[in-house]
Amino acid sequence: MGNNKLKSFRQFLTEEDGMGTVEVILIIVVLVGLVIIFKEKITEVVNSIFTKITNQTKKI
C-alpha cells in the first residue's frame, strides 16, 4: 500500500500538465509589469496615433 502511494507521488512530480498555466501566468505578470513601467510612453504613443488619425480624417 505504501509503495503505491510513492508511485503516485513520483507520477505527480513528473506530471507537466500544469506547466502551461504557470507559463501563461508568468507571461501576464511580465506584461503587466512592462505596462506599469512604460505607462507614460505608451500613453504618449497612443495619443500621438489618435491625433494623427484625427488630423488625417479632417483632410478627407
JOVEN-V225865 format. One record per pair of residues at least 6 apart in sequence whose ideal C-beta (glycine too) atoms are under 8 Angstrom apart, sorted by the first residue. I is the first residue (numbers start at 1). J is the second residue. Records with the same first field share a line. If there is no record, write none. Layout:
I = J + J
This chain:
35 = 42
